């Protein structure tokens, strides 16, 4: 007969995310470690370029108002879960960078770039989770459709503040102090084959 104490599984903690294999991102969802593949090239391009375009004026104050801390793929604790958004931002007066472990202060802004394996979660579970924990702004970027959806939390309800796409130059809250050229986020169209 087995010992019940030995068969109980302990909920996973952020320490369980430390030794994951290369090439995956780990999150804790419902007490279990969930492995996600590394982003594909269109995802990586959008993530990197958005980091540059928002990070310089808002995190560094270079050509913009400053006042924010922007982080790429931070481990953030939301209740018992630890999630890894593609980008997250905190107003500087609320920002606390941990020396180790996950961020415990909920971000003011989160951005997720859709990938085939994460799109459903980003649009459903994470939308609910981020709103439930008080994230004020949520961006969803769809590289395939070349679309940016901007959500604002009003009370406990997400409101679609704006939808932008293609090569638009936009001002999207909470970073509407600068203009963002969306065409910089998308993969260039494939080159035409050389003429015979």
N, C-alpha and C positions, 0 to 999 in steps of 0.2 A: 504494500500500500504506500502510495507516495505521500510525502509531507506537503500539506497545502501551502505552507509558507514558502516552499521551494518552487511551487508552480505558479505563484502570483508573479506577474510581470510588473516591474517598476516602470513608471512613466519616464520617458526619455527627457534628458535635460540638455542644456546648451553644450555641456562637455561631450556629449555623444556626437556632436557635429565636428569636433576637432580633428578626428582622424579619418575623414571620408576619403575615398579614392579621388584622384585627380580626374577632372572632366565632369564632375557632378556638383550640384548645389544641394545642400541638405536643409530641410525645414522640419520643424516638429509640429505635427498636426494631430490633435486628439491623443497626445501622449506617445505617438509613434514617429519615427524618423521617416520622412518621405524624400526620396532622391529625385532630383530633376536634372535633365541633361543640360549641358552648357548651351548658351544661345547659338543660333545659327547666324551666318553672316549678316543678313538684313537686320536682325534683332540687334546684333552687336554694333553695327554701324549707327542705328538710331540711338541706342543707349549712349554710345561714346560721344556722338555729336551733340546730343541734347545736354550731356554733362558739360561739355565745353561751352555751349551757348548760354546755359543758365548758370553754371558754376562761376564763370569769370565775373559777370556783373553782380551776382547776388552773394556768392560765397566769398570771393576775393574783393568785391567792390571795384573791379576793373571795368570802367565804362558803364557802371550801373550803381544802384543805391546800396549794395551790400545788405547786411542785416540778416543773413541766412547762413546756415551750415548745411551743405549739400553732400550727401554720401552715396557712393555706388555700392549696391548690393549689401547694405548693412543687415546684420542680424538684429531683428527688432522683436521684443517680447510684446505680445498681445494676449493678456490673460495667461493661460497655460501654454499657448502656442508660441512658437518662434518662427517668424516668417522672414523671407529675404526678398524684399521688393527690389526691382531693378534700380530705382533711384528713390531717395527719400530726402526731405528737407525739413529742417526745424528753424523757426524764427530764433535768432541768436539768444534772445532773453530766456528761452525755454530749453536751450540746448545743453545737454550733459553727455560728454563723450566718456564711455566707460573705459577703464584701464584694461579690463578683461570682461568677458561675458557679453551678453546682448545689450543693445540699447533698451532702456526701460522707460524712457520718456517717449510717448507716442508722437510720431512726426506730425507736422502741420500739413505736409504735402507728400503724396506718394505717387509714383509713376510706374506703371507696368507696361512693358512692350510685349505684345502678344506673340506667342510661339504656338505651333500646332499642339504641343503637349500641355500648354498652360492656359490657353485661351478660355476654356470653360471655367476654370478656377478663378482666373483674373476677373472675369465678367460677373461671376456669381458669388462664390464663397468669399473671395477677398473683398469684393465690393461690400458685402454685408459686414465682414470682420472689421474692415477699416472704419466704416461708419459707426459700428457698434462701439468701437474704442475711441471715437472722437477725432479721427483724421479729418481735417477741414476741407482739403482739396484732394481729388483723385484724378489723375490723367491716365487714360488708356490709349496706347498708340498701336495701331494696326498697320504694320508695314506692307502687308499684301494689298490692302485697300487704300493705303496712303491716307490714313485718317487719324486725327487726334480728337478724342472725346474728353471734355473737361467737365468734371462733376464738382459741385459745391454742396457741402453738408449744411442743411438748414434744419435745426432741431435734430431730429433723428432720421431725417429723410434726405436722400440724395436727390439733387436737382441737376438736370443737365444744363450747365451754364452756357456751353457752346460746343459746336462740332465744326471742325475745320478739316480741309483736305487738300490733296494735290500740292501745287506749288504756291499756295497762299502765303502771304506774309501776315502774321497774326499777332495779336496781343491777348495772351491767355492768362487768366487769373490763376494763381496769385502773383504771377510774374509779368503782369501787364505793363510794367514800367519800361520794358524793352519790346522791340519787335522781333519776332522769330520767323525766319524763312523756313517753312516746312520742307521745301525741296532739298534742303541740306541733309534731312534725315533719311531720305529714301535712296535705295540702290539705284545707280544710273541704269538707264535702259541698255540692253546688250548692244554692242557695236554691230553695225551692219556688216555682213560678210563682204570681203573685197570683190569688186566686179571682176568677172572672168576676162 
